[in-house]
Amino acid sequence: MPYSAGMDLGARVHAELLGRRERVASAESLTGGALAEALTATPGASETYVGGVVSYATAVKVRLLGVSEELVDAHGVVSAECARAMAVGARRLLETDWAVSTTGVAGPDEQEGKPVGTVFVGVAGPAGSAAHALSLDGGRAEIRAAAVRTALTLLLGGVTSVGGTG
């Protein structure tokens, strides 16, 4: 599928990955599967999207994605460190070129002393991994939707950059 300017973000990610013959996985907490939905909405997405883990519970992050208990104790699950570890774990678990993760606070209440709208996105790729901190406004639905858009944008930026995620 060739890239065109009118494509939505999920379709753009798919087109880039398809052109590179690369695959992606997702690991989600606060977005609860919405990121996977965005990555699979494009016809033919099965050629680039392998699968994902919705890890709402901390135990799932630890047992399935390999986020260390020491990391959780030191930084919490609402942290850049956790987002990065989730992406690295999903990439390893699902054996993909890329993985993207989301964790944070969608509301209505704060979590781990962090306010509603605190979000972290992790991206792991062939050149390494990174985490990005976001401070989003709005209600629960708006925060989750903005987190998905931002995760897709950051993933696309990583895929299209020369050096990967850095």
Contacts in CASP RR format, 6 or more apart in sequence:
PFRMAT RR
TARGET T0000
AUTHOR 0000-0000-0000
METHOD contacts of the structure
MODEL  1
MPYSAGMDLGARVHAELLGRRERVASAESLTGGALAEALTATPGASETYV
GGVVSYATAVKVRLLGVSEELVDAHGVVSAECARAMAVGARRLLETDWAV
STTGVAGPDEQEGKPVGTVFVGVAGPAGSAAHALSLDGGRAEIRAAAVRT
ALTLLLGGVTSVGGTG
1 11 0 8 1.000
1 14 0 8 1.000
1 15 0 8 1.000
1 18 0 8 1.000
1 42 0 8 1.000
1 44 0 8 1.000
2 15 0 8 1.000
3 12 0 8 1.000
3 15 0 8 1.000
3 16 0 8 1.000
7 15 0 8 1.000
8 41 0 8 1.000
8 42 0 8 1.000
9 38 0 8 1.000
9 149 0 8 1.000
9 152 0 8 1.000
9 153 0 8 1.000
9 156 0 8 1.000
10 38 0 8 1.000
10 39 0 8 1.000
10 41 0 8 1.000
10 42 0 8 1.000
10 152 0 8 1.000
11 41 0 8 1.000
11 42 0 8 1.000
12 152 0 8 1.000
12 156 0 8 1.000
13 24 0 8 1.000
13 39 0 8 1.000
13 48 0 8 1.000
13 152 0 8 1.000
13 155 0 8 1.000
13 156 0 8 1.000
13 159 0 8 1.000
14 39 0 8 1.000
14 42 0 8 1.000
14 44 0 8 1.000
14 45 0 8 1.000
14 47 0 8 1.000
14 48 0 8 1.000
14 49 0 8 1.000
16 156 0 8 1.000
16 159 0 8 1.000
16 160 0 8 1.000
17 23 0 8 1.000
17 24 0 8 1.000
17 48 0 8 1.000
17 97 0 8 1.000
17 98 0 8 1.000
17 159 0 8 1.000
18 47 0 8 1.000
18 48 0 8 1.000
20 97 0 8 1.000
20 159 0 8 1.000
22 48 0 8 1.000
22 96 0 8 1.000
22 97 0 8 1.000
22 98 0 8 1.000
22 159 0 8 1.000
23 48 0 8 1.000
23 49 0 8 1.000
23 50 0 8 1.000
23 96 0 8 1.000
23 97 0 8 1.000
23 98 0 8 1.000
24 39 0 8 1.000
24 48 0 8 1.000
24 49 0 8 1.000
24 50 0 8 1.000
24 96 0 8 1.000
24 97 0 8 1.000
24 98 0 8 1.000
24 99 0 8 1.000
24 100 0 8 1.000
24 155 0 8 1.000
25 49 0 8 1.000
25 50 0 8 1.000
25 51 0 8 1.000
25 52 0 8 1.000
25 53 0 8 1.000
25 90 0 8 1.000
25 91 0 8 1.000
25 93 0 8 1.000
25 94 0 8 1.000
25 96 0 8 1.000
25 98 0 8 1.000
25 99 0 8 1.000
25 100 0 8 1.000
26 33 0 8 1.000
26 35 0 8 1.000
26 36 0 8 1.000
26 39 0 8 1.000
26 49 0 8 1.000
26 51 0 8 1.000
26 52 0 8 1.000
26 53 0 8 1.000
26 90 0 8 1.000
26 99 0 8 1.000
26 100 0 8 1.000
26 101 0 8 1.000
27 52 0 8 1.000
27 53 0 8 1.000
27 55 0 8 1.000
27 65 0 8 1.000
27 86 0 8 1.000
27 87 0 8 1.000
27 89 0 8 1.000
27 90 0 8 1.000
27 99 0 8 1.000
27 100 0 8 1.000
27 101 0 8 1.000
27 102 0 8 1.000
28 34 0 8 1.000
28 35 0 8 1.000
28 36 0 8 1.000
28 52 0 8 1.000
28 53 0 8 1.000
28 54 0 8 1.000
28 55 0 8 1.000
28 101 0 8 1.000
28 102 0 8 1.000
29 54 0 8 1.000
29 55 0 8 1.000
29 56 0 8 1.000
29 61 0 8 1.000
29 77 0 8 1.000
29 86 0 8 1.000
29 101 0 8 1.000
29 102 0 8 1.000
29 103 0 8 1.000
29 104 0 8 1.000
30 102 0 8 1.000
30 103 0 8 1.000
30 104 0 8 1.000
30 105 0 8 1.000
30 106 0 8 1.000
30 119 0 8 1.000
30 143 0 8 1.000
30 144 0 8 1.000
30 147 0 8 1.000
31 102 0 8 1.000
31 144 0 8 1.000
31 147 0 8 1.000
31 148 0 8 1.000
31 151 0 8 1.000
32 54 0 8 1.000
32 56 0 8 1.000
32 144 0 8 1.000
33 54 0 8 1.000
34 144 0 8 1.000
34 145 0 8 1.000
34 148 0 8 1.000
35 100 0 8 1.000
35 102 0 8 1.000
35 147 0 8 1.000
35 148 0 8 1.000
35 151 0 8 1.000
35 152 0 8 1.000
36 49 0 8 1.000
36 51 0 8 1.000
36 52 0 8 1.000
36 54 0 8 1.000
38 148 0 8 1.000
38 152 0 8 1.000
39 45 0 8 1.000
39 49 0 8 1.000
39 152 0 8 1.000
40 46 0 8 1.000
40 49 0 8 1.000
50 94 0 8 1.000
50 95 0 8 1.000
50 96 0 8 1.000
51 94 0 8 1.000
52 90 0 8 1.000
52 94 0 8 1.000
53 60 0 8 1.000
53 64 0 8 1.000
53 65 0 8 1.000
53 90 0 8 1.000
53 93 0 8 1.000
55 61 0 8 1.000
55 64 0 8 1.000
55 65 0 8 1.000
55 86 0 8 1.000
58 72 0 8 1.000
58 77 0 8 1.000
61 67 0 8 1.000
61 72 0 8 1.000
61 77 0 8 1.000
61 82 0 8 1.000
61 85 0 8 1.000
61 86 0 8 1.000
62 68 0 8 1.000
62 69 0 8 1.000
62 72 0 8 1.000
64 93 0 8 1.000
65 85 0 8 1.000
65 86 0 8 1.000
65 89 0 8 1.000
65 90 0 8 1.000
65 93 0 8 1.000
66 85 0 8 1.000
66 89 0 8 1.000
67 77 0 8 1.000
67 82 0 8 1.000
67 85 0 8 1.000
67 86 0 8 1.000
67 89 0 8 1.000
68 85 0 8 1.000
71 81 0 8 1.000
71 82 0 8 1.000
71 85 0 8 1.000
72 82 0 8 1.000
74 81 0 8 1.000
75 81 0 8 1.000
75 82 0 8 1.000
76 82 0 8 1.000
76 112 0 8 1.000
77 103 0 8 1.000
77 104 0 8 1.000
77 112 0 8 1.000
78 103 0 8 1.000
78 104 0 8 1.000
78 105 0 8 1.000
78 111 0 8 1.000
78 112 0 8 1.000
78 114 0 8 1.000
78 118 0 8 1.000
78 120 0 8 1.000
79 103 0 8 1.000
79 120 0 8 1.000
80 120 0 8 1.000
80 122 0 8 1.000
80 131 0 8 1.000
80 132 0 8 1.000
80 133 0 8 1.000
81 131 0 8 1.000
82 103 0 8 1.000
82 120 0 8 1.000
83 101 0 8 1.000
83 102 0 8 1.000
83 103 0 8 1.000
83 120 0 8 1.000
83 121 0 8 1.000
83 122 0 8 1.000
83 131 0 8 1.000
83 132 0 8 1.000
84 101 0 8 1.000
84 122 0 8 1.000
84 124 0 8 1.000
84 129 0 8 1.000
84 130 0 8 1.000
84 131 0 8 1.000
86 101 0 8 1.000
86 103 0 8 1.000
86 122 0 8 1.000
87 99 0 8 1.000
87 100 0 8 1.000
87 101 0 8 1.000
87 122 0 8 1.000
87 123 0 8 1.000
87 124 0 8 1.000
87 129 0 8 1.000
87 131 0 8 1.000
88 99 0 8 1.000
88 124 0 8 1.000
88 129 0 8 1.000
89 99 0 8 1.000
89 124 0 8 1.000
90 96 0 8 1.000
90 99 0 8 1.000
90 100 0 8 1.000
90 101 0 8 1.000
90 124 0 8 1.000
91 97 0 8 1.000
91 98 0 8 1.000
91 99 0 8 1.000
91 124 0 8 1.000
91 125 0 8 1.000
97 125 0 8 1.000
97 126 0 8 1.000
98 123 0 8 1.000
98 124 0 8 1.000
98 125 0 8 1.000
98 126 0 8 1.000
98 155 0 8 1.000
98 158 0 8 1.000
98 159 0 8 1.000
99 123 0 8 1.000
99 124 0 8 1.000
99 125 0 8 1.000
100 121 0 8 1.000
100 122 0 8 1.000
100 123 0 8 1.000
100 124 0 8 1.000
100 151 0 8 1.000
100 152 0 8 1.000
100 154 0 8 1.000
100 155 0 8 1.000
101 121 0 8 1.000
101 122 0 8 1.000
101 123 0 8 1.000
101 124 0 8 1.000
101 151 0 8 1.000
102 119 0 8 1.000
102 120 0 8 1.000
102 121 0 8 1.000
102 122 0 8 1.000
102 147 0 8 1.000
102 148 0 8 1.000
102 151 0 8 1.000
103 119 0 8 1.000
103 120 0 8 1.000
104 111 0 8 1.000
104 114 0 8 1.000
104 117 0 8 1.000
104 118 0 8 1.000
104 119 0 8 1.000
104 120 0 8 1.000
104 147 0 8 1.000
105 111 0 8 1.000
105 112 0 8 1.000
105 114 0 8 1.000
105 115 0 8 1.000
105 116 0 8 1.000
105 117 0 8 1.000
105 118 0 8 1.000
105 119 0 8 1.000
105 143 0 8 1.000
106 116 0 8 1.000
106 117 0 8 1.000
106 139 0 8 1.000
106 140 0 8 1.000
106 143 0 8 1.000
106 144 0 8 1.000
106 147 0 8 1.000
107 116 0 8 1.000
107 117 0 8 1.000
107 139 0 8 1.000
107 140 0 8 1.000
107 143 0 8 1.000
108 116 0 8 1.000
108 140 0 8 1.000
109 116 0 8 1.000
110 116 0 8 1.000
116 139 0 8 1.000
116 143 0 8 1.000
117 134 0 8 1.000
117 135 0 8 1.000
117 136 0 8 1.000
117 137 0 8 1.000
117 138 0 8 1.000
117 143 0 8 1.000
118 133 0 8 1.000
118 134 0 8 1.000
118 135 0 8 1.000
119 133 0 8 1.000
119 134 0 8 1.000
119 135 0 8 1.000
119 136 0 8 1.000
119 143 0 8 1.000
119 146 0 8 1.000
119 147 0 8 1.000
119 150 0 8 1.000
120 131 0 8 1.000
120 132 0 8 1.000
120 133 0 8 1.000
120 134 0 8 1.000
121 131 0 8 1.000
121 132 0 8 1.000
121 134 0 8 1.000
121 147 0 8 1.000
121 150 0 8 1.000
121 151 0 8 1.000
121 154 0 8 1.000
122 129 0 8 1.000
122 130 0 8 1.000
122 131 0 8 1.000
122 132 0 8 1.000
122 151 0 8 1.000
122 154 0 8 1.000
123 129 0 8 1.000
123 130 0 8 1.000
123 131 0 8 1.000
123 132 0 8 1.000
123 151 0 8 1.000
123 154 0 8 1.000
123 155 0 8 1.000
123 158 0 8 1.000
123 165 0 8 1.000
124 165 0 8 1.000
125 158 0 8 1.000
125 164 0 8 1.000
125 165 0 8 1.000
126 164 0 8 1.000
127 163 0 8 1.000
127 164 0 8 1.000
127 165 0 8 1.000
127 166 0 8 1.000
128 164 0 8 1.000
128 165 0 8 1.000
128 166 0 8 1.000
129 165 0 8 1.000
129 166 0 8 1.000
130 165 0 8 1.000
130 166 0 8 1.000
132 150 0 8 1.000
132 154 0 8 1.000
134 146 0 8 1.000
134 147 0 8 1.000
134 150 0 8 1.000
136 142 0 8 1.000
136 143 0 8 1.000
136 146 0 8 1.000
136 147 0 8 1.000
137 143 0 8 1.000
158 164 0 8 1.000
158 165 0 8 1.000
END
